[in-house]
Amino acid sequence: MHDAGILGYISSYGTQYKSGGNFFFPDTSIIEDDLVIAGGNIKLDGTIGGDLICASRYLVQNGLVTGSLNSATQNLEVLGVVNGSVRGFAQNININGQINQNLIVFCSVLNIRADATIEKDVTAFGGEMTLDGRIGGDLKGSVGTIVITGEVGKDVSITATNITLMPTARILGNFKYKSEKPAKIESGALISGETVWTKQEPKKENESASLFTAKSLITKTLFLLALMITGIVISLVCKKNAYQAKQAVSESFLKSMGLGFVFMVCIPIAILILLFTVIGIPIAVIALFAYVILIYVAKIPVATFVGDRILKLLIKPREPSLIWSMLLGLVILTILFNIPYLKWLIYFIVLFTGFGAILLSQKQSPG
């Protein structure tokens, strides 16, 4: 891995902010407070004395985080020790270290390896999950396929298409699951509590289409039209900012996603702090209002970028208009947001990236 930033012996105080290319923190590096970082490939062998907030292509945590780890990455590997909780939004997540609080993930693939220990609960939403290690608390969530060969210290409450308990699996509480078919429980698997299966009836193709049309198509269409109208108004009134936000997605995708992730985590914390002070309450209310608006419109820059790329392929060499790019992109994103198991991962990536792109576009604007 080419390292744009290699940090040797460090003993720094106060929250550290870093962004750029690739970073490597050797085992001699010590940051006494929080680390907020956005980059390409990041490898952390050192010590973080507070929380780690990261947005990157690849994050390998092989050291010590005394607080919590919050990440939006393509690939996340936790190989060291995290004293707090791990919250991850990623395509692939591998855990082979120690987490002393909770693990909360939205991902395509989650692997909890044999040497992994999560002292409290695991909440997982994704496509595939394997549990070879140990969970001290509950296991809950919704996945496509799950294979358990390790140990769950308390209850399992899971919704999945395929569930397999291997002979070495140990569930020391209740095993409650929802699935179209019974779980495959191999001989030797231990379930200390009760086993409760809630059968989910498979949806026929025509029933699914009918259900979608009757209950959700109108709602989704109304939300889409409302966002389209909002996007048209923004594109007409703030054309320069809309263009800059689209360019930020195109030219600084990781930076936009990282910045958006950091601010979406930090702003609510700041609002809560302000609410505890009388003089800060009006500021907190205004900040909360602005925060909600930004979340609502965050999809627009990403939609404009997606639509722009597609229209350029169809009508080149002409330059597509912002409005048509935005409208096409919103339709495509609406479809992507309904892909089973991946919709939440796609949604959060779009949300973080659009949020950060809007902030970058304001930074680029004069005055």
N, C-alpha and C positions, 0 to 999 in steps of 0.2 A: 504493500500500500504506500503510495506516494504521500508524504506528510507535508501539508502546507504549514502546519504549526506543530512543532515538537517541543514540548515543555519539559524541561529538566527539573532540577530541584526547585520547588516553589513552596513558599509558606506565605500565602496571601490572605488578607482579611477583607471582609465585606463581600457583598454579592459580586460575582464576576460575570461579565457579559462578553461572549465571544461569537464571532461569525466569520464565515469565509469558506475555505476549502476543506481539507482534511486535518484532523487533529489527533495527536497521540499524547496521552498523559501517562508517563512512566510511573512506576511504583514509588518514586521519590517525591512526586508532586503532591502537595497538600493545599487544599482550598478550605479555609476555616468557615466559610459561609456557603450560600447557595451558588450554583453554577447554572447560568442560562446560556445555552449554546445552540447555534444552528450551523450546519455544515454538510459536507459530503459523507465521508467515512470518519467515524469517531471511535477511538479505542481508549478506554479509561482503565488504567491499572492503579491509579493513585487513590487518594482519599478526598471525599467531598464531605465537609463538615455540616452541610445542610441539605437542601433539596437539589436534585438534578432535574432541570427542565430542558428537554432536547428535541430538536427537529432535524432529521438527517436522513440520508439514504441508508446508512448502516451504522448501528450503535452496538459496540461490544463493551459491556460493563464487567470488568474483571477485578475491580478493586473494592473499596468500601464507600457506601453512601449512607451517612448516618441519618439522613432524612428520608424522603420519598423520591421515587424516580417516576417522572412523567415524560412520556415520549410519543412523538408522532414520527414514525420511521417506516421505511420499506422493510427492513430487517432489524430485529432486536434480539440481542443475546445477553442474558443476565447470567454471568458465570461467577460473580463475586457475592458480596453480602450487601443487602439493602435492609437497614434497620426499620424503615417505614414500609409504606405500600408501594407497589408498582402498578402504574396505570399506563397501558399501552394501546396505541392505535397503529397497526402495522399489517403488512402482508404476511410475514412469517415471524413468529416469536418462539424462541428457544430458551427455556429456563433450565439451568443446570447449576444453580447456586443456592443461596439462602435468602429468603424474604421473610422478615420477622413480623410483618403485618399481612395485608391482603394483596391479592393479585386480581386486577380488573382489566380485561382485554377485549378489544374488538379486532378480529384478525381473520385471515383466511386459514392459516395453519398455526396451531399451538402445540408445541411439544414440551411436556414437563418431564425432563430426563431423570434417569435413575438416581443421580446424586442430588437432585433438587429437593428442597424443603420449603414449603410455604406454611408458616406457623398458624395462620388464621384461614380466612375464606378465599375461595377462588370463584370468580364470576366471569364466565366466558361466553362470548357471542361470536360465532364464526363457522367455518366450513368443516375443518378436520381437527380433532383433538386426540392426543395420546397422553396418558398419565402413567409414567413409570416410577415417579418419585413419591413423595409423601406430602399430603395436605393435612394440616392439623385441625382445620375447621370444616366448614361445609363446602360442597361443590355444587354450583348452580349455574343455570344459563340455558342457552339454546344453540345447538351445533348440528351439523349435518351427520358426521360420523364420530363416534368416540370409542376408544379402546382403553380399558383400564387394566393395568397390570400391577399398579402400585397400591398405595393406602390412602383412604379418606378417613380422617379421625372422627368426623361426625356424620351428618346426613348428606345424601346425594338427592338433588331435585333438578332433573334435567329434561329438556325436550330435544329429541334427536330422531333422525331417520334410522340410523343403525347404531346399536349399542352392543358392545362386547365386553364381558368380564372374563379375563383370562384366569387360569388356575391360581395365580399368585395374587389376584386382586383381593383387597381387604377393605370392606366398608363397615366401620365400627358404629354406624347409626342406621337410620332408615334409608331404604333405596326406593325413591319415588320417581317414576319417569313417565313421559308421554311419548308415544310412538305409534306408528301404524302397525308394528308387529312386535312380538315379545323380544326382550333382550336375549342375546345369546350368552348364557351363563355357563361357563365351563366347570367341569367337576373340580372341586378344590377351592373355588372362589368362596370367600367368607362374607356373609351379610349378617351383622349382629342384630339389627332391628328388623322391622317388617318390610316386605317388598310389595309395592303397590304400582300396578301398571294401569295407566289411563289410556285406553285405546283411542287413537285418532283415526277417523275414517278417511281413507284415501279419497281425494277429490277427483271426480271424473273431469275430463277436459272441458266438456260443455258446462258442467256445474261450476267449475272454476271461473269460466268466462262469464257465466250468468251472475255469479256472486260479485265478481269484479265490477261488472256493469251496474248492478243494482245498488251496491253499497259504497263503492269507492270511486268509480269513474267520474261521477259528477263532482264529488268533493275535490279530487285531484285536478280535474279540469278547471274548476273555479280558482283553486290556488295558483295553478299555472297561469291562467289569464290575468289574475291580479298581479303576479310577479312580472308578467310581460308588460302590462301597462306601466308598472313602476319602472321597469327597465327602459321603456320608450321615453318616459318623462326625464329620467336621468340622462339618457343619451342625447336628448335635445337640449336640456337646460345646462348640463355639465358635460358637454361633449369632450372637452380637453381632459378632464379628470377620468371620464369613462375610457378614453383611449389610453391614457397613462396606466390605468389599472389593468387593462387588457395586456399592455406591453410588459407590465411587471410580472404577470403570470407567464408570459412567453419567454422573457429574458432572465427572470430571477425566480423560477418556480420554487426551488428549495428555500430560498431566502423568504419568499412570500409565505410559504407554508410554516416555516419556523417562526417568523414574526407573528403570524396569526395565532399559532398555537400558544406562544408565550403570552401574548396580550389577552387571549381568551381565558387563560388560566389566571393571570395576574389581576385583570380588571375587577372581577367579582370579589377577590380578596381585598383590594383597595376600597371597593364600595362598602364592604362589611366593616372595615376599619373606620371609614368616615361616618358610618351610621352610629357609632358609639360616641361621637362628639357632636354636641348640639350645633356648633357652627358648621360642621361638615355635612349635616343632613341635606340641605338644599343641593349641595354639590353632588352628593351621592345619588339623589333622585335624578338630577340632570344626566349624570354619568350612566345610570341604569337605563334611562330612556334612549340615550345615544347607543349604548351597547346592544340593546334589543333591535334597534333600527339597523345597525351594522350586521348583526346576525341575519336579519331578514334579507338584506340586499347583497350579502356576501357571495351568493351563487352567481350573481350577474357577471362579474369580471371573468370568472372561469367559463361560464356559458358563452360569453362573447369570444373568448379565445378558442374554445372548441369549435364553435360555429364558423369562426374566421378561417381556421385551418381547413375545414371541410369545403367551404365555399371557394377557397383559393384553388383547391384541387379540381373543382367543377367548372369554374368560370375564369381560370387564369387566362391572360395575365392581369385581368381587371382586379382592382382592390375592392373587396366587399364592404358594404356599409356596416357601421356599428350595429344599427338596429336589426338588419336581417341576420347578421352573425349572432346577435344576442338571442333573437327569437328561435333560430334553429338550434342553438346551443342549449337553451332551456328545455326544449322538447327532448333532446338527446339525454340531458342530465335526468329528466323525469323518468325516462326509461331505465337508465342505469341505477337510479335509486330504488328500483323495484326488483333488482337481481337478488335472488335468494342467497343468504349467507354473506354476500359481499356488499349489500346495500348500505349498511352502517359504516363500513370501512370507506367506501366511496364517498358517502355523505360527509364524513368528518374531514377527509382529505380536501374535498371541494370547499367545505366551510372554512377550514384553517387557511387554505391558499387564498380564497377570495377575501377573507378578512385582512390578511397580511397585504395583499395587493392594493386594497383600498387605502391602507395606512401608508404604503410606499408611494402611491399616487399623490397623496396629500403632501408628503415630504418633498416630492419633486416639484410641486406647484409653487411658484413664487409668491411671496407675501403670506 
